[in-house]
Amino acid sequence: IEKSYGPYAIKDHTTIVRSSGETSSSSAFLGGTIKRNKVESVTIGNSIEGHAVSDENCWDVSENKSGKYLAWYEDKDSDGYYEVTIAGEGGVVANSNSSYLFSYIGYNGDDTTVFYGLENLETDLVTNMSYMFRECEKVENLNLNNFNTSNVTNMDSMFYFCKNLNNLNINSFETNNVINMNSMFSWCANLERLDVSALNTSNVTSMNNMFSYC
């Protein structure tokens, strides 16, 4: 969101709440009401119209609790697994430390886990993407072609144990500043093809187990 003040434009960089270290437990990131392994889809939206923190199934996920980013959940098919939406007007800005952001989503669930609208997640500020999708074991497809990774330094275990992932698009990744790629694709056992030609590894100092158990 850009606000004009005379000849100047100031971009509001309020970010989503940091979720570092969270695993499968209930958490503030998911409203403290549902567990990550009970989530079957995550949608990053660009509008919060029709939703308010006063709603029973809605909560504030903006880091400064300004109400700029809201999340809400539904169980449309009444199967005990939830569809979660995280949204803001114009999209969502990720925290600079986005470690564990989506980790364990759908872990050990009954059905395929799906991510929608990742193009609405602005990652310009992110420096840490370690464990970002760790053990999202029911995810089959991830298209991260809109991710801006130019400031990222840490991709440790970013896709670790995404064992059902069979389609991963990272062709737009800029990794000039990345120094840690430990276990980045470890246990991606279902991947048959992976194009890593975009990865610049000139500054990487550690690649331990980068492709182990693929």
Secondary structure by P-SEA (a helix, b strand, c coil): cccccccbbbbbccccccccccccccccccccccccccccccccccccccccccccccccccccccccbbbbbbccccccbbbbbbbcccbbbbccccccccccccccccbbbbbccccccccccccccccccccccccccccccccccccccccccccccccccccccccccccccccccccccccccccccccccccccccccccccccccc
